[in-house]
């Protein structure tokens, strides 16, 4: 029985552990922190429970594939969000609810956008065709080199070629008349750490996955429930997990990795190694690769950093739903400056998740748990976050005014994580929340590969490698890296 060592227990690492353990590998996981999950973690304070990072997912059929591959049923209860979310625009008292049902959506925007259902149907149909024509060829494939990737792209129908040369904003701008509707169909890019003004139009496929293909789903009891259930299965499979263990260096012998070394000097040996840690930190800091030097990494395009606030609040806020977006009145100007600003936004755009709306047991009776996410510049542009209390209060005051509730006077617990906290806690490069942006030259074979450039037995899984960021993508990533390991080590077990 060959040994596989997984560094990091994010969803990608845990999913890979499931697949390899089922195939007969002796799997060990090393985790820097005292709990598994990576970004998909939990924060608990005085009876309040918060999802630390992801609070919903789409493409839930990838969970069916993952657990089906190990002979299990999905061990959590998924609940579809309907409406998907609501959007508060500055200066407008009534939020706009976003429905998958196009007739309901048209009624919601009847005062702004004539024939909205027909326009959305055409928009989603185009995006859906691109999604299905590229999903297997690009998203769910391993690539050995860039030429192979380009050849696969050449098999994508030519009708999709214009998508490569347009922006997401250009696509919504030609489809819709209302500025509010354009912004709403752009949010999926903005809150994934990019702006629709520099995001390729191909990512309109995200609108398709949220509004037609699968929708948005939450896990009953919070997203961390998924991690907890995976850990139970890994325990059944005999997978060992060692917490408070951070890898700081490696050993190698004739181009083959044979051991890694933790912060206490202990060595860990295996036949195959899989890194679920951030590619920039592992390849750059641990392996010392020149292509992952700070100078080179800083020139790449990164997603925005997360600024997160977790609040336990006395009382109920009737105007909030499970998912809520709060926007200002200058979307283009905000998007143009937020990436490279050296100061905190004065009128921030932010997202609010209220898990207690659908899972009351995650907060004390009569209380709400608010998870606030505000995309902000990464540490390349704003290094000093000593003003994090001020920015958090700015957001809290704005939210209080817009939902008509005095939040500050009713806060029972509060925790703030600024980009420097995220960088330190999860080794995220310069605090970038979702890693490398999905520019055309940073996806597919242009993204860091899931097999190491030097070591024949070192692999990568997670948001940093192919196919990209997001919960469904890292589950697909676990399948791709497992397939690669099987090809390279056919007689491994």
WOCORCOR-V846235 format. One record per residue. N is the residue number from 1. RES is the residue in three letters. SS is DSSP state (H for helix, E for strand, - for the rest). NEAR is the number of other ideal C-beta (glycine too) atoms within 8 Angstrom. Layout:
# WOCORCOR-V846235
n = [N,N]
res = [RES,RES]
ss = [SS,SS]
near = [NEAR,NEAR]
This chain:
# WOCORCOR-V846235
n = [1,2,3,4,5,6,7,8,9,10,11,12,13,14,15,16,17,18,19,20,21,22,23,24,25,26,27,28,29,30,31,32,33,34,35,36,37,38,39,40,41,42,43,44,45,46,47,48,49,50,51,52,53,54,55,56,57,58,59,60,61,62,63,64,65,66,67,68,69,70,71,72,73,74,75,76,77,78,79,80,81,82,83,84,85,86,87,88,89,90,91,92,93,94,95,96,97,98,99,100,101,102,103,104,105,106,107,108,109,110,111,112,113,114,115,116,117,118,119,120,121,122,123,124,125,126,127,128,129,130,131,132,133,134,135,136,137,138,139,140,141,142,143,144,145,146,147,148,149,150,151,152,153,154,155,156,157,158,159,160,161,162,163,164,165,166,167,168,169,170,171,172,173,174,175,176,177,178,179,180,181,182,183,184,185,186,187,188,189,190,191,192,193,194,195,196,197,198,199,200,201,202,203,204,205,206,207,208,209,210,211,212,213,214,215,216,217,218,219,220,221,222,223,224,225,226,227,228,229,230,231,232,233,234,235,236,237,238,239,240,241,242,243,244,245,246,247,248,249,250,251,252,253,254,255,256,257,258,259,260,261,262,263,264,265,266,267,268,269,270,271,272,273,274,275,276,277,278,279,280,281,282,283,284,285,286,287,288,289,290,291,292,293,294,295,296,297,298,299,300,301,302,303,304,305,306,307,308,309,310,311,312,313,314,315,316,317,318,319,320,321,322,323,324,325,326,327,328,329,330,331,332,333,334,335,336,337,338,339,340,341,342,343,344,345,346,347,348,349,350,351,352,353,354,355,356,357,358,359,360,361,362,363,364,365,366,367,368,369,370,371,372,373,374,375,376,377,378,379,380,381,382,383,384,385,386,387,388,389,390,391,392,393,394,395,396,397,398,399,400,401,402,403,404,405,406,407,408,409,410,411,412,413,414,415,416,417,418,419,420,421,422,423,424,425,426,427,428,429,430,431,432,433,434,435,436,437,438,439,440,441,442,443,444,445,446,447,448,449,450,451,452,453,454,455,456,457,458,459,460,461,462,463,464,465,466,467,468,469,470,471,472,473,474,475,476,477,478,479,480,481,482,483,484,485,486,487,488,489,490,491,492,493]
res = [UNK,UNK,UNK,UNK,UNK,UNK,UNK,UNK,UNK,UNK,UNK,UNK,UNK,UNK,UNK,UNK,UNK,UNK,UNK,UNK,UNK,UNK,UNK,UNK,UNK,UNK,UNK,UNK,UNK,UNK,UNK,UNK,UNK,UNK,UNK,UNK,UNK,UNK,UNK,UNK,UNK,UNK,UNK,UNK,UNK,UNK,UNK,UNK,UNK,UNK,UNK,UNK,UNK,UNK,UNK,UNK,UNK,UNK,UNK,UNK,UNK,UNK,UNK,UNK,UNK,UNK,UNK,UNK,UNK,UNK,UNK,UNK,UNK,UNK,UNK,UNK,UNK,UNK,UNK,UNK,UNK,UNK,UNK,UNK,UNK,UNK,UNK,UNK,UNK,UNK,UNK,UNK,UNK,UNK,UNK,UNK,UNK,UNK,UNK,UNK,UNK,UNK,UNK,UNK,UNK,UNK,UNK,UNK,UNK,UNK,UNK,UNK,UNK,UNK,UNK,UNK,UNK,UNK,UNK,UNK,UNK,UNK,UNK,UNK,UNK,UNK,UNK,UNK,UNK,UNK,UNK,UNK,UNK,UNK,UNK,UNK,UNK,UNK,UNK,UNK,UNK,UNK,UNK,UNK,UNK,UNK,UNK,UNK,UNK,UNK,UNK,UNK,UNK,UNK,UNK,UNK,UNK,UNK,UNK,UNK,UNK,UNK,UNK,UNK,UNK,UNK,UNK,UNK,UNK,UNK,UNK,UNK,UNK,UNK,UNK,UNK,UNK,UNK,UNK,UNK,UNK,UNK,UNK,UNK,UNK,UNK,UNK,UNK,UNK,UNK,UNK,UNK,UNK,UNK,UNK,UNK,UNK,UNK,UNK,UNK,UNK,UNK,UNK,UNK,UNK,UNK,UNK,UNK,UNK,UNK,UNK,UNK,UNK,UNK,UNK,UNK,UNK,UNK,UNK,UNK,UNK,UNK,UNK,UNK,UNK,UNK,UNK,UNK,UNK,UNK,UNK,UNK,UNK,UNK,UNK,UNK,UNK,UNK,UNK,UNK,UNK,UNK,UNK,UNK,UNK,UNK,UNK,UNK,UNK,UNK,UNK,UNK,UNK,UNK,UNK,UNK,UNK,UNK,UNK,UNK,UNK,UNK,UNK,UNK,UNK,UNK,UNK,UNK,UNK,UNK,UNK,UNK,UNK,UNK,UNK,UNK,UNK,UNK,UNK,UNK,UNK,UNK,UNK,UNK,UNK,UNK,UNK,UNK,UNK,UNK,UNK,UNK,UNK,UNK,UNK,UNK,UNK,UNK,UNK,UNK,UNK,UNK,UNK,UNK,UNK,UNK,UNK,UNK,UNK,UNK,UNK,UNK,UNK,UNK,UNK,UNK,UNK,UNK,UNK,UNK,UNK,UNK,UNK,UNK,UNK,UNK,UNK,UNK,UNK,UNK,UNK,UNK,UNK,UNK,UNK,UNK,UNK,UNK,UNK,UNK,UNK,UNK,UNK,UNK,UNK,UNK,UNK,UNK,UNK,UNK,UNK,UNK,UNK,UNK,UNK,UNK,UNK,UNK,UNK,UNK,UNK,UNK,UNK,UNK,UNK,UNK,UNK,UNK,UNK,UNK,UNK,UNK,UNK,UNK,UNK,UNK,UNK,UNK,UNK,UNK,UNK,UNK,UNK,UNK,UNK,UNK,UNK,UNK,UNK,UNK,UNK,UNK,UNK,UNK,UNK,UNK,UNK,UNK,UNK,UNK,UNK,UNK,UNK,UNK,UNK,UNK,UNK,UNK,UNK,UNK,UNK,UNK,UNK,UNK,UNK,UNK,UNK,UNK,UNK,UNK,UNK,UNK,UNK,UNK,UNK,UNK,UNK,UNK,UNK,UNK,UNK,UNK,UNK,UNK,UNK,UNK,UNK,UNK,UNK,UNK,UNK,UNK,UNK,UNK,UNK,UNK,UNK,UNK,UNK,UNK,UNK,UNK,UNK,UNK,UNK,UNK,UNK,UNK,UNK,UNK,UNK,UNK,UNK,UNK,UNK,UNK,UNK,UNK,UNK,UNK,UNK,UNK,UNK,UNK,UNK,UNK,UNK,UNK,UNK,UNK,UNK,UNK,UNK,UNK,UNK,UNK,UNK,UNK,UNK,UNK,UNK,UNK,UNK]
ss = [-,-,E,E,E,E,E,-,-,E,H,H,H,H,H,H,H,H,H,H,H,H,-,-,-,E,E,E,E,E,-,-,-,-,-,-,E,-,-,-,-,E,E,E,E,-,-,E,E,E,E,-,-,-,-,-,E,-,-,-,H,H,H,H,H,H,H,H,-,-,-,-,-,-,-,-,-,E,E,E,-,-,-,-,E,E,E,E,E,-,-,-,-,-,-,E,E,E,-,-,-,H,H,H,H,H,H,H,-,-,-,-,-,-,-,H,H,H,H,H,H,H,H,H,H,H,H,H,H,H,H,H,H,H,H,H,H,H,H,-,-,-,-,-,-,H,H,H,H,H,H,H,H,-,-,-,-,H,H,H,H,H,H,H,H,-,E,H,H,H,H,H,H,H,H,-,-,-,H,H,H,H,H,H,-,-,H,H,H,H,-,-,-,-,-,-,-,-,-,E,H,H,H,H,H,H,H,H,H,H,H,H,H,-,-,-,E,E,E,-,-,-,-,H,H,H,H,H,H,H,H,H,H,H,H,H,-,-,-,E,E,E,-,-,-,-,E,E,E,E,E,E,E,-,-,E,E,E,E,E,E,E,-,-,-,-,E,E,E,-,-,E,E,E,E,-,-,-,H,H,H,H,H,H,H,H,-,-,-,H,H,H,-,H,H,H,H,H,-,-,-,E,-,-,E,E,E,E,E,E,E,E,E,E,-,-,-,-,-,-,-,-,E,E,E,E,E,-,-,-,H,H,H,H,H,H,H,H,-,-,-,-,-,-,-,-,-,-,-,E,E,E,E,E,H,H,H,-,-,H,H,H,-,-,-,-,E,E,E,E,E,E,E,E,E,E,-,-,-,-,-,-,-,-,-,-,-,H,H,H,H,H,H,H,H,H,H,H,H,H,H,H,H,-,-,-,-,H,H,H,E,E,E,E,E,E,E,-,H,H,H,H,H,H,H,H,-,-,H,H,H,E,-,-,-,E,-,-,-,H,H,H,-,H,H,H,-,E,-,-,E,-,-,-,-,-,-,E,E,E,-,-,-,-,E,-,-,-,-,-,H,H,H,H,H,H,H,H,H,H,H,H,H,H,H,H,H,H,-,-,-,-,-]
near = [6,10,12,15,15,17,13,14,13,14,14,14,18,16,16,15,14,17,14,12,14,10,9,6,13,8,15,14,17,15,13,8,9,4,8,12,14,14,10,15,12,12,9,6,10,6,6,15,10,14,13,12,10,9,10,11,11,12,9,11,7,11,11,9,10,14,12,8,10,11,5,8,4,8,10,10,6,11,9,7,13,7,9,12,13,12,14,11,11,8,4,7,2,4,10,11,9,12,11,9,6,11,7,8,14,13,7,10,13,8,3,8,12,4,7,14,10,7,11,12,9,9,15,12,8,9,12,12,10,13,12,7,10,13,9,7,11,13,11,9,9,8,12,4,7,8,6,10,12,9,8,12,10,6,6,11,5,5,5,13,7,7,12,10,5,10,11,15,11,9,13,15,8,5,9,12,6,9,6,11,14,12,12,10,13,13,10,11,13,12,10,11,12,12,11,13,10,6,13,12,13,10,11,16,12,10,12,13,12,12,12,7,11,9,12,12,13,12,12,10,9,12,14,12,11,13,15,8,10,12,11,9,12,15,8,6,10,7,11,7,11,9,9,8,11,8,13,7,7,10,10,9,6,4,7,9,12,7,10,14,12,13,6,4,6,7,9,12,7,10,8,14,14,16,13,15,11,12,15,11,12,14,11,14,6,11,10,6,9,6,6,11,9,6,6,10,12,8,5,8,6,13,13,14,16,14,15,12,15,18,12,17,13,6,9,6,10,4,7,11,10,10,14,14,14,11,11,9,7,6,11,7,7,12,11,8,8,14,8,7,11,6,5,11,12,5,8,13,13,11,11,14,14,14,16,11,9,8,10,6,5,12,13,7,4,6,14,13,16,15,14,14,12,15,13,15,13,13,11,7,10,13,6,5,10,4,8,10,7,8,14,12,9,11,13,13,9,11,14,12,7,8,9,6,9,6,12,9,5,10,11,9,10,9,8,12,11,10,16,10,10,15,13,6,8,8,11,13,13,13,14,14,13,9,14,14,9,11,8,7,5,11,11,10,11,9,12,10,11,13,10,10,5,6,10,7,11,12,14,17,17,17,13,10,13,13,12,10,12,10,10,11,12,16,15,12,17,16,14,14,16,12,9,12,14,10,7,9,11,6,4,10,7]
